[in-house]
Amino acid sequence: MIRVNFVTTDGQKIVAEGQPGQRLLELGQAAGMPLEGTCEGQMACSTCHVVIGADWFDRLPAAVEDEEDMLDLAAGVTRTSRLSCQIVLTRDLDGLDVRIPDEARDMQGR
């Protein structure tokens, strides 16, 4: 199992466990995070925007240009912002810190 530490918009810490190969978006949704993922991982929206802990950001594979373009449309983007649909869990990410942006909205009611 791979442990991910989510921090909600109100500062609540939620630990979720996922499997290698699982997308961070799917794990976050299963843990009740407000990550809509409208485009289902096709990088056609920014509704799964998260902020990765600074200590973890450089451990992730670099974002491709399409992801960076979508992040330009997201509210509250920071230097360590990523689309959770583009992060695939690996054992190297055990303990990953992820913050849900204050502007997160989930129209699906999660």
N, C-alpha and C positions, 0 to 999 in steps of 0.2 A: 504494500500500500504506500501511496505517496500522500503525505500530509500537506495541506495548504491552509494557511492562516488568513482568513478573510477579515477585514475590518469594515463594518458597515458605515453608512453616512452618519449615524448617531454614535459611533465609536465602539459599538459592540463587537467583540471578537468571537468569530465562529471558526472552529477548526473542522475541516472536511477532509475525507480520505478518498483518493481516487486511484485508478489503475494506470500503469504505464500505457501510453498510447491514447489515453482519454484527453479530450480537449478541455482546457480550463473553463471554457464557456459551459460545457455540459456539467462539470462538477459544480460550478457556481450556481447554476440553475437548480440542480438537485439539492443544494444546500440552502435554497430559498433566497439567493441573492437576486437583486433586481436587474438582471442581465437579460434583456429581451432577445437579442440575437435574431432580429427580424429577417435577415437575409440567409439565415442558417449556415453561416460560415463562408459565404461566397465573397466576402469583402465588398459588399454593395451598400453597406450602412456602417454606422458607428455605435449601434445600440448595445454593444458588448464591451465598450471602453472600460478599462480598469487602469489603476495606477500600481505599478510593480514597485515593491520595496527597493530603495536605492542599492542596497547590498546585493540584490538579486538581479537587477536589470542587465548588467553586463554578462551574466551567465546564460542569458537567453540568446537564441539565434537572432541575428539582426532582422529588423522588420524590412520587408520588401517594399518597393516604391508604392505599390497599390495600397498597402496597409498605411503607409505614411500619408498618402492622399486622403484616405478615409478619416484618419485621426485629425486632419486639418478641419474636418467638419464637426468634430465632437466638441462638446462644451467642457470646459475645465481641464483641458489637456495640460500635462506637465512634461518635463523632460523624460520621465520614466513611464509615460503612458503607452499602452499597447491595446490591441484588440484581443480579447480573451479567446476568440474563435481561432486565433492563429498561434496559440501557445499549446503545444502538445506536451503532456506530462511525461517526464522521464525520472528515473531514480535520482538523477543529479538535482532535481528540483524539490526533493523532499524537504519540507519546512518553508516553502515559498511564502512570502508575505505579499498580500494583494489587498489594496484599498479600493472600495467602491467610491467613485467620484460623487461629490455632493449633488451634482446635477443629474444623477442616474434616475431614469424613469423607466418603469416596466409597464407597458400598456396591457400586458397579459395578466397582471395582477399577482405576480409572484412576490 
